[in-house]
Amino acid sequence: MTTFALRTASPAKTRAEAVVVGVLPDGKLAPGAEDVAAAYGRKLAGLLATVGLKGAPGEVAKVPTGGTIASPLLVLVGLGAEPDAAAVRRAAGNAARAVTNAASVALALPADTPDLVRAVVEGYRLGGYAFTAYKSKPATPTTPAEVVVLTPAARRTEVVAAVEPAQVLVDAVVATRDWVNTPPGDLTPPAFADAIADAVKAANKGLGKGATKVKVDVFDEGRLAELGCGGLLGVGAGSAAPPRLVELTYSPKDAVAHVALVGKGITFDSGGLWIKPAASMATMKEDMAGAAAVVQATLAAARLGLPVRISAYAALAENMVGDASMRPGDVLTTYDGTTVEVSNTDAEGRLVLADALGRAVEAAPDVILDIATLTGHMVMALGDKMAGVMGDDDVVADVLAAGEAAGEDGWPMPIPEFMDGRIRSSTIADLAQYDGIRWGGGLFAAAFLREFTGGLPWAHLDIAGPTFNKGGPSGHLAAGATGYGVATLLEYLRTRSTADPAAAPAASVPA
């Protein structure tokens, strides 16, 4: 495993096998590489022109130094006009893929604050991610044994302290990516539940003596029937692999807040009887990314010892075609007793979340966040790089702020008042799961979910767009699963951990 170290050493005099520096659009090297610029002097402008580097994000060039600096290889990465944490994270990720077969790498990117140091570490590790579990002859690993982050602030306590949280976050994102990238035949609901239980066991083993452990409870189809989880059972009825509900509890004694996290875990979505077009099914193993993010964010919070109580719920089912599949026209009764008329079996995520949200309400948290690859409508509205966030205004604002700090893009979306009439349009059940109207489907889904939040403060993250990168790698994002949402959830939990407990709203469960 790569180790990261902080040093104040000069990048021009560092004898790492490769030195990475940032380039700005004005043709100058970014802060952190001043002595490299001095070593090249007037030759720098000609060098940048020769390799065609203009400092734009995504640009990378490798240049043999010929002794101009101590390292034999100079790696130039474009930072763009604003070398903030997001730009540095992207540049570090691009550098990780550019540097191959190097035993040691020095990163002379802007890194004089805790946020920038975290961005360098996160970007480099995530940019070098590759899912090779199913390669019969995986490529020889090229990850360097040591990566040195060169920073003038290397001896500042708060800067040094930024490395561990970055490593913990990356571990959680990598684990999420691995789960989402796993073929759906190997990660059915029972298999995923087992994997979560194993991950909890491993995480608890790694916690220090006296640290609060994470508890896990797995509800199989028998227990789900006893609970009355009609959403999970209805969605999973057409699959040979029965549904599961996995509940995690992290309860530190010094908790200053209580957050419930709810994740959609459809391990494969064929659409059920309302079957998807073939092309739309190609990446439907991603439909459990919300559940994966919820689990890994919880385990990361435990590793960091955050003083926040977490109640997490992963609703796992496989939406398949079978002789017992739920049908359009069926009525399901969810955990809290609400009846729902099914009109579209491909709108299954909201049904499993309804059961999990009902369970979350009973835990009486201060706030509920749910995260799901829920609707194609949100992708059409916001594209494939940004999540839609809906719910109570204050909670939405806090989630968006957490996402911005974590480097994950989100955008506030409304739940118009008229959606209340649409979700109540069924003539035979309490709620309509789908009303056949094409427009505003993502907003309809959010309005539907709100019915199961018990009036508690709540936000819904629709991550259908950014959870899976169908193109090539870019910045810190690999091809395939991105692990989107883990960073936002963990940052939100971190901010809640510093909140004044007296200012937290009193949790109440309506009678």
C-alpha positions, -999 to 999 in steps of 0.1 A, spaced: 0 0 0 12 35 -8 23 56 22 19 94 21 44 117 39 45 155 42 78 173 37 91 208 33 118 198 9 125 216 -23 108 200 -53 138 208 -76 161 190 -52 139 161 -44 152 128 -57 119 110 -62 116 92 -95 89 117 -106 80 152 -95 45 165 -102 39 202 -106 8 222 -116 6 246 -145 -16 277 -146 -32 292 -178 -8 322 -177 21 298 -185 34 299 -149 39 270 -125 14 269 -97 23 276 -60 45 248 -46 67 246 -77 85 280 -75 120 265 -74 113 242 -103 104 273 -123 136 290 -111 156 259 -122 142 261 -157 143 299 -159 136 313 -193 135 278 -208 102 271 -190 80 290 -215 96 271 -244 92 238 -226 55 244 -220 50 255 -256 69 224 -269 46 200 -250 15 220 -258 5 226 -222 -16 257 -216 -26 250 -180 -61 238 -188 -77 212 -165 -70 177 -177 -38 185 -195 -8 162 -186 27 161 -200 58 141 -189 92 156 -195 126 140 -189 146 166 -169 181 158 -181 195 169 -148 178 203 -146 162 192 -114 171 162 -91 143 140 -103 147 124 -137 110 130 -146 89 161 -144 51 156 -147 32 188 -157 -6 189 -149 -30 216 -159 -48 232 -129 -70 258 -146 -75 294 -136 -85 287 -99 -62 262 -82 -87 254 -54 -92 221 -37 -114 207 -66 -88 217 -92 -60 202 -71 -80 170 -66 -85 166 -103 -49 174 -112 -36 149 -86 -58 122 -101 -46 129 -136 -10 127 -124 -16 93 -107 -25 78 -141 4 95 -159 31 82 -135 38 46 -141 66 23 -129 78 49 -104 88 36 -69 85 72 -55 66 103 -65 68 138 -51 37 160 -55 45 197 -56 10 209 -61 -7 237 -40 -9 222 -5 -4 248 21 -38 243 38 -55 212 53 -82 213 26 -55 213 -2 -35 185 14 -67 164 16 -74 171 -20 -39 160 -31 -41 128 -11 -76 120 -22 -70 129 -58 -39 109 -62 -52 77 -46 -86 79 -63 -71 88 -97 -50 56 -96 -80 34 -88 -86 3 -110 -110 -25 -106 -90 -57 -114 -108 -84 -94 -120 -101 -126 -89 -98 -147 -73 -132 -153 -40 -115 -159 -41 -81 -141 -14 -56 -151 16 -54 -129 8 -29 -101 25 4 -107 14 22 -75 45 38 -59 55 27 -25 58 62 -13 42 95 -23 56 127 -7 34 158 -6 57 188 -7 43 216 13 57 246 33 31 238 59 44 202 65 50 209 102 17 225 110 -4 203 132 -37 209 114 -21 202 80 -5 169 93 -39 160 108 -56 163 74 -39 132 60 -57 106 80 -92 117 72 -83 118 36 -70 82 37 -102 71 56 -124 88 30 -105 72 1 -107 38 17 -145 42 19 -149 55 -17 -127 27 -30 -148 1 -12 -179 16 -26 -165 16 -61 -156 -21 -57 -191 -30 -47 -207 -11 -74 -183 -25 -101 -189 -61 -90 -210 -81 -115 -246 -83 -103 -247 -121 -104 -220 -120 -77 -236 -93 -56 -272 -104 -51 -291 -91 -21 -281 -120 2 -245 -117 -11 -244 -80 -6 -258 -83 29 -231 -108 37 -205 -84 23 -218 -56 44 -217 -78 75 -181 -88 67 -171 -51 61 -186 -42 95 -167 -70 112 -134 -59 96 -140 -22 104 -147 -30 141 -116 -51 143 -95 -22 131 -109 3 156 -89 11 187 -94 -3 221 -125 13 237 -137 27 204 -174 25 197 -182 -5 175 -207 -6 146 -236 -30 151 -252 -47 122 -286 -65 118 -296 -83 86 -333 -89 80 -340 -118 56 -372 -124 37 -388 -141 67 -382 -113 91 -392 -88 64 -425 -105 61 -430 -104 99 -422 -67 98 -446 -60 70 -420 -46 45 -442 -49 15 -421 -26 -6 -389 -48 -4 -409 -80 -7 -429 -68 -37 -398 -56 -56 -378 -87 -48 -406 -112 -56 -395 -118 -92 -360 -128 -83 -345 -161 -71 -324 -140 -48 -346 -127 -20 -344 -92 -6 -326 -80 25 -327 -50 48 -294 -43 66 -294 -19 95 -262 -4 110 -260 14 143 -231 35 155 -238 50 189 -208 68 205 -214 79 241 -204 115 234 -227 119 204 -239 155 198 -264 146 170 -283 117 156 -284 112 118 -303 85 99 -289 74 65 -310 55 41 -297 39 8 -313 23 -22 -297 -11 -29 -312 -26 -61 -284 -50 -70 -297 -53 -105 -326 -35 -122 -342 -52 -152 -373 -30 -148 -394 -60 -138 -424 -66 -160 -420 -30 -172 -387 -42 -186 -361 -17 -196 -347 -14 -232 -315 -36 -235 -292 -6 -237 -306 8 -205 -298 -24 -186 -261 -24 -194 -250 -7 -162 -278 -15 -139 -255 -31 -114 -250 5 -103 -285 7 -88 -272 -3 -54 -248 26 -51 -268 45 -26 -268 16 -1 -230 11 -7 -224 48 1 -245 48 32 -226 17 46 -192 30 38 -199 65 51 -210 50 84 -179 28 87 -157 58 79 -174 79 106 -167 51 131 -130 50 120 -127 87 125 -145 85 159 -170 112 150 -194 120 179 -225 115 159 -250 87 164 -258 70 130 -287 48 122 -281 35 87 -304 14 65 -295 -4 33 -326 -16 14 -315 -45 -9 -335 -62 -36 -331 -74 -72 -358 -62 -96 -362 -92 -120 -388 -108 -143 -403 -140 -128 -436 -158 -123 -440 -140 -90 -430 -105 -102 -451 -76 -89 -475 -64 -116 -488 -30 -126 -521 -27 -107 -508 -45 -76 -512 -28 -42 -484 -31 -17 -485 -23 20 -453 -7 33 -437 -10 67 -456 20 82 -489 7 69 -493 30 39 -508 13 9 -493 20 -26 -507 12 -60 -480 0 -84 -482 13 -119 -447 10 -131 -425 -19 -119 -394 1 -131 -400 27 -105 -390 2 -78 -365 22 -58 -390 44 -40 -408 12 -29 -378 -3 -11 -369 32 3 -404 35 17 -398 6 40 -364 17 51 -375 53 57 -403 39 79 -377 21 100 -355 52 102 -384 73 115 -388 49 144 -352 56 155 -362 92 160 -331 109 145 -325 146 143 -324 144 105 -328 118 77 -308 117 45 -317 92 18 -295 86 -12 -304 67 -43 -299 62 -80 -335 70 -83 -347 86 -116 -336 91 -152 -355 123 -150 -328 138 -127 -302 129 -153 -321 146 -180 -325 177 -158 -289 180 -144 -267 158 -166 -245 129 -155 -221 148 -132 -244 164 -107 -269 151 -81 -303 166 -74 -310 174 -37 -346 179 -25 -363 182 9 -364 206 38 -346 238 28 -323 239 58 -312 203 53 -308 207 16 -286 237 21 -264 218 46 -261 188 22 -251 211 -7 -225 228 15 -211 195 25 -210 184 -11 -192 215 -22 -166 211 6 -162 174 -4 -158 181 -41 -191 165 -52 -215 186 -73 -252 189 -64 -281 212 -72 -313 221 -53 -345 209 -69 -380 217 -58 -409 195 -46 -438 216 -60 -470 217 -40 -490 202 -70 -470 170 -66 -490 162 -35 -521 158 -57 -502 136 -82 -489 111 -56 -524 109 -42 -540 102 -76 -547 65 -69 -584 56 -66 -578 24 -46 -547 30 -24 -532 57 -2 -505 67 -27 -498 63 -64 -463 50 -70 -463 64 -106 -490 84 -124 -480 80 -160 -472 117 -165 -438 121 -181 -428 154 -168 -412 160 -134 -407 124 -125 -377 131 -102 -398 156 -83 -427 132 -81 -404 105 -66 -391 129 -40 -427 139 -30 -435 102 -27 -405 96 -4 -414 126 18 -446 107 28 -425 82 47 -402 106 66 -426 112 95 -423 149 93 -387 148 104 -360 171 89 -350 153 56 -332 156 24 -331 132 -6 -301 129 -29 -309 116 -64 -275 104 -77 -286 86 -108 -263 108 -129 -229 110 -112 -227 75 -96 -213 57 -127 -188 71 -152 -196 56 -186 -167 74 -203 -130 72 -197 -112 82 -165 -110 119 -158 -93 136 -128 -99 116 -97 -128 97 -113 -121 63 -128 -142 46 -155 -172 28 -140 -182 34 -104 -173 68 -90 -182 63 -53 -203 95 -55 -220 104 -23 -196 89 3 -176 122 5 -208 143 8 -223 121 35 -191 119 55 -186 157 53 -222 162 64 -216 139 94 -184 158 102 -202 191 103 -229 177 125 -203 164 149 -192 200 156 -228 213 160 -240 226 193 -262 198 207 -285 224 223 -292 239 189 -302 206 174 -340 202 168 -358 178 191 -366 146 174 -402 136 175 -422 108 159 -458 118 150 -484 96 167 
